[in-house]
């Protein structure tokens, strides 16, 4: 059948059969009655996958269909393809699956007890000689829990159609990386990459948990089109909610830190456990990036970092290098804040003696590295001056003294990412150039907290990102805007329901426009080894979080590190203000 004739037909619709159990053995799937229903064109299961049963080929291993076992609630077991959505759903209701439920592993503690891991735990040891240490070192023993978050995928429609050449044409009404999606579809269907064409609403070079569902839905539409020879459409409204959610995976960390009386950190011992769900997507890169962060940012002579990827019966999480660096940054800033609290000292002075990129190391013989660190220090002080940080601090003190029901906080945070990481710059001709370098971003955030509702309002944010003339400023401004919004969405707006949506609106999340009071600056120093990266999202997220903590401390002086979850929704902020055990 010709391509033009095929497109004149109405697209086929899909309905889905998903597991109601966290863990269950699949003894049999009976879809004979569904297949005989008038209007049904096909019923597909794992045996119909022509290539690899992997929804995110190249990014990890997340099976598209459950084969012998269902590993989480919402795990896809079968898909029904029919003339209309109502017929497809009627067919899905006729599919009979014989499940034998099994005891699930739902928490990190259970996984550790049962040695349920995706891979062997990884460890980094970096020990240097440390002479002349004082006899007495102060210890900080801290535990952190970064709650897993579940967010609905912002999906549009997907249409897939077989073309005359035997390949596939896929149209996605959503933002995605078309190259990565094309590769995954080709691997799933058993085609060469050149035989799959993907067009999307907006090209973005970002892959995280919110996009794993897009891979599943686009892969399913493509497989169904290839098997039926017809145009097949996916609509989010036809899919069960369990299929449209993504999660980051819970992270638990315990850190034992030793520092001398000046606040100089002498050793860091960090154990991190990650709930990666039933399948590991990009999780190895999470481990390596977390370890690299501590190794490249902290100057202490002894560092030991261990990371375990726990296997549980939760939906697979797509957690990778961005989250690894972000968690490292959160931990670092919290530890610096804790040392500052114990010593009643300046946070930035502690950064300067503990973070490599702020140190004046007379023994450093790498001229290029010294030059990079000098640029970082200059950019940091420039941001402090341009943002009127010190003057605004004084204004906030006066505001908090006069306003009983509203409190404000302000925080400045720097972040350095990727020493020795390969980066690629694109010039106006479209050619690319590889180099070795780093990325640096810093941010100042000012927020206001409402004690009656727990709402958080972003008053102003100032951002500085090191730049290179190899990238057009307009492109970088756009990427920084998207990174800001993604950063806050990833690390703060993580709930569901109306209250979470109200918080979303108050923080301008989901907006495509840059807020007028959000100031982006690019610092061009003509170094090809420095370019834009998503580091700005980490420092923005951290600066907002720390600013909220400072605002809440005006309500309750005894506010501790664990009183405010990293998920900032109105309920948790209200509880942190009014209740001790929040």
Residue pairs with C-beta under 8 A, 6 or more apart in sequence:
1 229
2 164
3 161
3 163
3 164
6 161
6 162
6 229
6 230
6 231
7 161
7 231
9 230
9 231
10 83
10 231
11 159
11 230
11 231
11 232
11 233
12 41
12 81
12 82
12 83
12 224
12 225
12 228
12 230
12 231
12 232
12 233
13 81
13 82
13 83
13 84
13 85
13 87
13 88
13 232
13 233
13 235
13 238
14 79
14 80
14 81
14 88
14 220
14 221
14 224
14 232
14 233
14 234
14 238
15 79
15 80
15 82
15 85
15 88
15 89
15 91
15 92
15 238
16 76
16 78
16 79
16 80
16 92
16 238
16 239
16 240
16 243
17 76
17 77
17 78
17 79
17 80
17 92
17 95
17 97
18 73
18 74
18 75
18 76
18 77
18 240
18 242
18 243
19 66
19 70
19 72
19 73
19 74
19 75
19 77
19 97
19 99
20 73
20 99
21 70
21 73
21 99
21 101
21 104
22 71
22 72
22 73
22 104
22 106
22 313
22 314
23 69
23 70
23 71
23 72
23 101
23 102
23 103
23 104
23 105
23 313
24 69
24 70
24 99
24 100
24 101
24 102
25 68
25 69
25 99
25 100
25 102
26 66
26 67
26 68
26 69
26 70
26 77
26 97
26 98
26 99
27 98
27 99
27 100
28 97
28 98
29 45
29 77
29 78
29 95
29 96
29 97
29 98
30 95
30 96
30 97
30 98
31 43
31 45
31 78
31 80
31 91
31 94
31 95
31 96
33 94
33 96
34 40
34 43
34 80
34 91
34 92
34 94
34 95
35 42
35 43
35 91
37 82
37 87
37 90
37 91
37 94
38 87
39 82
39 83
39 84
39 87
40 80
40 81
40 82
40 87
40 88
40 91
41 81
41 82
41 83
41 228
41 230
42 48
42 80
42 81
42 224
42 227
42 228
43 78
43 79
43 80
43 81
43 91
43 95
44 65
44 78
44 79
44 81
44 223
44 224
44 227
45 65
45 77
45 78
46 53
46 63
46 64
46 65
46 66
46 67
48 223
48 227
49 64
49 65
49 188
49 223
50 188
50 189
50 190
50 223
50 226
51 186
51 187
51 188
51 189
51 190
51 191
52 187
52 188
53 63
53 64
53 65
53 67
53 188
54 61
54 62
54 63
54 64
54 184
54 187
54 188
55 62
55 63
55 64
55 184
55 188
55 212
55 215
55 216
55 219
56 62
56 184
56 212
56 215
56 281
56 318
57 183
57 184
57 187
57 188
58 180
58 183
58 184
58 187
59 180
59 184
59 207
59 281
59 282
59 318
59 320
60 279
60 280
60 281
60 282
60 283
60 316
60 318
61 279
61 280
61 281
62 212
62 215
62 216
62 279
62 281
62 316
62 318
63 71
63 279
64 76
64 188
64 216
64 219
64 220
64 223
65 76
65 77
65 78
66 75
66 76
66 77
69 102
70 77
70 99
71 278
71 279
71 313
72 277
72 278
72 313
72 314
72 315
72 316
73 242
73 315
74 240
74 242
74 243
74 245
74 315
75 278
76 216
76 220
76 243
77 95
77 97
78 92
78 95
78 97
79 220
79 224
80 88
80 89
80 91
80 92
80 95
81 88
81 224
81 227
81 228
81 232
82 88
82 91
85 235
85 238
88 238
89 238
104 312
104 313
105 111
105 114
105 116
105 311
105 312
105 313
106 312
106 313
106 314
107 275
107 312
108 250
108 252
108 273
108 274
108 275
108 310
108 312
110 116
110 312
111 117
111 273
111 275
111 310
111 311
111 312
112 273
112 308
112 310
116 310
116 311
116 312
117 308
117 309
117 310
117 311
118 276
118 279
118 280
118 283
118 309
118 310
118 311
119 280
119 284
119 309
121 306
121 307
121 308
121 309
122 287
122 288
122 291
122 306
122 307
122 308
123 304
123 305
123 306
123 307
124 291
124 294
124 295
124 303
124 304
124 305
124 306
125 303
125 304
126 295
126 302
126 303
126 304
127 301
127 302
127 303
127 304
128 301
128 302
129 301
130 266
130 301
130 302
133 260
133 266
134 260
134 261
136 261
137 258
137 259
137 260
137 266
138 258
138 259
138 260
138 261
138 342
139 256
139 257
139 258
140 255
140 256
140 257
140 258
140 259
140 335
140 338
140 339
140 342
141 254
141 255
141 256
141 257
142 254
142 255
142 257
142 334
142 335
142 338
142 561
143 252
143 253
143 254
143 255
144 251
144 252
144 253
144 254
144 255
144 330
144 331
144 334
144 561
145 250
145 251
145 252
145 253
145 562
146 250
146 251
146 252
146 253
146 327
146 330
146 566
147 250
147 494
147 565
147 566
147 567
148 247
148 248
148 249
148 250
148 251
148 275
148 314
148 317
149 247
149 248
149 494
149 495
149 567
150 245
150 246
150 247
150 315
150 494
150 496
151 209
151 210
151 245
151 246
151 247
151 489
151 493
151 494
151 496
152 241
152 244
152 245
152 496
153 210
153 211
153 212
153 213
153 214
153 236
153 244
153 245
153 246
154 174
154 175
154 210
155 174
155 213
155 214
155 217
155 236
155 244
156 172
156 173
156 174
156 201
156 236
157 173
157 233
157 234
157 235
157 236
158 170
158 171
158 172
158 173
158 174
158 214
158 217
158 218
158 221
158 233
158 234
159 170
159 171
159 221
159 231
159 232
159 233
159 234
160 168
160 169
160 170
160 171
160 218
160 221
160 222
160 224
160 225
160 226
160 231
160 232
161 168
161 169
161 170
161 225
161 230
161 231
161 232
162 168
162 225
162 226
162 229
162 230
163 169
163 197
165 195
166 195
167 191
167 194
167 195
167 196
167 197
168 185
168 189
168 191
168 195
168 196
168 197
168 222
168 225
168 226
169 197
169 199
170 181
170 182
170 185
170 196
170 197
170 198
170 199
170 218
170 221
170 222
171 198
171 199
171 200
172 178
172 181
172 198
172 199
172 200
172 201
172 214
172 218
173 200
173 201
174 200
174 201
174 214
175 200
175 201
175 202
175 203
175 204
176 198
176 200
176 202
176 203
176 204
176 211
176 214
176 218
177 203
177 204
177 205
177 206
177 207
177 211
178 198
178 199
178 200
178 203
179 198
180 207
181 198
181 200
181 214
181 215
181 218
182 193
182 196
182 197
182 198
183 193
184 215
184 219
185 191
185 196
185 198
185 218
185 219
185 222
186 192
186 193
186 195
186 196
188 219
188 222
188 223
189 196
189 222
189 223
189 226
196 222
198 218
204 482
206 482
206 486
206 534
207 282
207 318
207 320
208 246
208 318
208 320
208 322
208 323
208 486
208 490
209 246
209 247
209 248
209 281
209 317
209 318
209 319
210 246
211 246
211 318
212 246
212 281
212 316
212 318
213 243
213 244
213 245
213 246
216 243
217 234
217 236
217 239
217 243
218 234
220 234
221 232
221 233
221 234
222 232
224 232
225 231
225 232
236 244
242 315
245 315
246 315
246 317
246 318
247 277
247 314
247 315
247 317
248 317
248 319
248 323
248 490
248 494
249 274
249 275
249 276
249 277
249 314
249 317
249 319
250 274
250 275
251 272
251 273
251 274
251 275
251 323
251 327
252 272
252 273
252 274
253 270
253 271
253 272
253 273
253 327
253 331
254 270
254 271
255 268
255 269
255 270
255 271
255 331
255 335
256 267
256 268
256 269
256 270
257 265
257 267
257 268
257 269
257 335
258 265
258 266
258 267
259 265
259 266
259 339
260 266
262 353
263 339
263 340
263 343
263 345
263 349
263 350
263 353
263 354
264 300
264 353
264 354
265 298
265 299
265 300
265 335
265 339
265 354
266 300
266 301
266 302
267 300
267 301
267 302
267 303
267 304
268 294
268 298
268 300
268 302
268 303
268 304
268 305
269 304
270 294
270 303
270 304
270 305
270 306
270 331
271 306
272 290
272 305
272 306
272 307
272 308
272 327
273 307
273 308
273 310
274 283
274 286
274 307
274 308
274 309
274 310
274 319
275 310
275 312
275 314
275 317
276 283
276 309
276 310
276 311
276 312
276 316
276 317
276 319
277 311
277 312
277 313
277 314
277 315
277 316
277 317
278 311
278 312
278 313
278 314
278 315
278 316
279 316
280 309
280 311
280 316
281 316
281 317
281 318
281 319
281 320
282 318
282 319
282 320
282 321
283 309
283 317
283 319
283 320
284 309
285 320
285 321
285 324
286 307
286 309
286 319
286 320
286 321
286 323
286 324
287 307
287 309
287 324
288 321
288 324
289 320
289 321
289 322
289 324
289 325
289 328
290 305
290 307
290 324
290 325
290 327
290 328
291 305
291 307
292 324
293 324
293 325
293 328
293 329
293 332
293 417
294 303
294 305
294 328
294 332
295 303
295 305
296 356
296 416
296 418
296 419
296 420
297 328
297 332
297 355
297 356
297 357
297 416
298 332
298 354
298 355
298 356
299 353
299 354
299 355
299 356
299 359
300 354
322 490
322 534
322 537
322 538
323 490
325 415
325 417
325 535
325 538
326 490
326 491
326 537
326 538
326 541
329 413
329 415
329 538
329 539
329 542
330 542
330 545
330 566
332 355
333 413
333 542
333 546
334 561
336 347
336 350
336 351
336 354
337 347
337 546
337 561
338 561
339 345
339 350
340 346
340 347
340 350
348 412
351 358
351 414
352 358
352 359
353 359
355 414
355 416
356 373
356 416
357 372
357 373
357 376
357 377
357 414
357 416
357 440
358 373
358 376
358 377
358 380
358 414
359 373
361 370
364 370
368 529
369 419
372 419
372 437
372 438
372 527
372 529
372 530
375 440
375 466
375 523
375 525
375 527
375 530
376 414
376 416
376 440
376 466
379 440
379 442
379 464
379 466
379 523
380 414
380 442
382 464
382 523
383 389
383 412
383 442
383 443
383 444
383 462
383 464
383 521
384 390
384 412
384 444
386 462
386 464
386 521
387 412
387 444
387 462
387 519
389 410
389 412
389 444
392 410
392 446
393 410
396 408
396 409
396 410
396 446
399 406
399 408
400 407
400 408
400 554
405 450
405 451
405 452
406 448
406 449
406 450
406 451
407 448
407 449
407 451
407 551
407 552
407 554
407 555
408 446
408 447
408 448
408 449
408 459
408 551
409 446
409 447
409 449
409 546
409 547
409 548
409 549
409 550
409 551
409 552
409 553
409 554
410 444
410 445
410 446
410 447
410 547
410 550
411 444
411 445
411 542
411 543
411 544
411 545
411 546
411 547
411 549
411 550
412 442
412 443
412 444
412 543
413 442
413 443
413 539
413 542
413 543
413 546
414 440
414 441
414 442
414 539
415 440
415 441
415 442
415 535
415 538
415 539
415 542
416 438
416 439
416 440
416 535
417 438
417 439
417 440
417 441
417 533
417 535
417 538
418 437
418 438
418 439
418 533
418 535
419 437
419 438
420 436
420 438
421 436
421 437
421 438
421 439
422 434
422 435
422 436
423 434
423 435
423 436
423 437
423 439
423 529
423 531
423 533
424 432
424 433
424 434
424 435
425 432
425 433
425 435
425 468
425 470
425 471
425 528
425 531
426 432
426 470
426 471
427 433
427 470
428 472
433 470
433 528
435 528
435 529
436 529
437 527
437 528
437 529
437 530
437 531
438 529
438 530
439 465
439 466
439 530
439 531
439 532
439 533
439 535
440 465
440 466
440 530
440 535
441 463
441 464
441 465
441 466
441 533
441 535
441 536
441 538
441 539
441 540
442 463
442 464
442 539
443 461
443 462
443 463
443 464
443 536
443 539
443 540
443 542
443 543
444 461
444 462
444 543
445 458
445 460
445 461
445 462
445 540
445 543
445 544
445 546
445 547
446 458
446 459
446 460
446 461
446 547
447 456
447 457
447 458
447 459
447 544
447 547
447 548
447 551
448 456
448 457
448 459
448 551
449 455
449 456
449 457
449 548
449 551
449 552
449 555
449 573
449 577
450 456
450 457
451 555
451 574
451 577
451 578
453 570
453 574
454 569
454 570
454 571
454 572
454 573
454 574
454 575
454 577
455 502
455 503
455 506
455 570
455 573
456 503
456 506
456 507
456 548
456 568
456 570
456 573
457 506
457 507
458 506
458 507
458 508
458 515
458 544
459 517
460 517
460 518
460 519
461 484
461 515
461 517
461 518
461 519
461 540
461 543
461 544
462 519
462 521
463 480
463 484
463 518
463 519
463 520
463 521
463 536
463 539
463 540
464 521
464 522
464 523
465 476
465 480
465 520
465 521
465 522
465 523
465 532
465 535
465 536
466 523
466 525
466 530
466 531
467 473
467 476
467 522
467 523
467 524
467 525
467 530
467 531
467 532
468 524
468 526
468 527
468 528
468 529
468 530
468 531
469 524
469 526
470 528
470 531
471 531
471 532
473 522
476 522
476 532
477 514
477 520
477 522
479 532
480 520
480 532
480 536
481 513
481 514
481 518
481 520
483 534
483 536
483 537
483 540
484 514
484 518
484 536
484 537
484 540
485 508
485 509
485 510
485 511
486 534
486 537
487 534
487 536
487 537
487 538
487 540
487 541
488 507
488 509
488 537
488 540
488 541
488 544
489 509
489 510
490 537
490 541
491 541
491 545
491 566
492 507
492 541
492 544
492 545
492 566
492 567
492 568
493 500
493 503
493 504
493 507
493 509
493 568
493 569
494 500
494 567
494 569
495 503
495 567
495 569
499 569
499 570
499 571
500 569
502 570
503 568
503 569
503 570
504 510
507 544
508 515
514 520
544 568
545 564
545 566
545 568
548 564
548 568
548 573
549 559
549 564
552 559
552 563
552 564
552 573
552 576
552 577
553 559
555 577
556 563
556 576
556 577
559 576
563 576
563 582
564 572
564 573
564 576
564 582
565 572
572 582
575 582
576 582
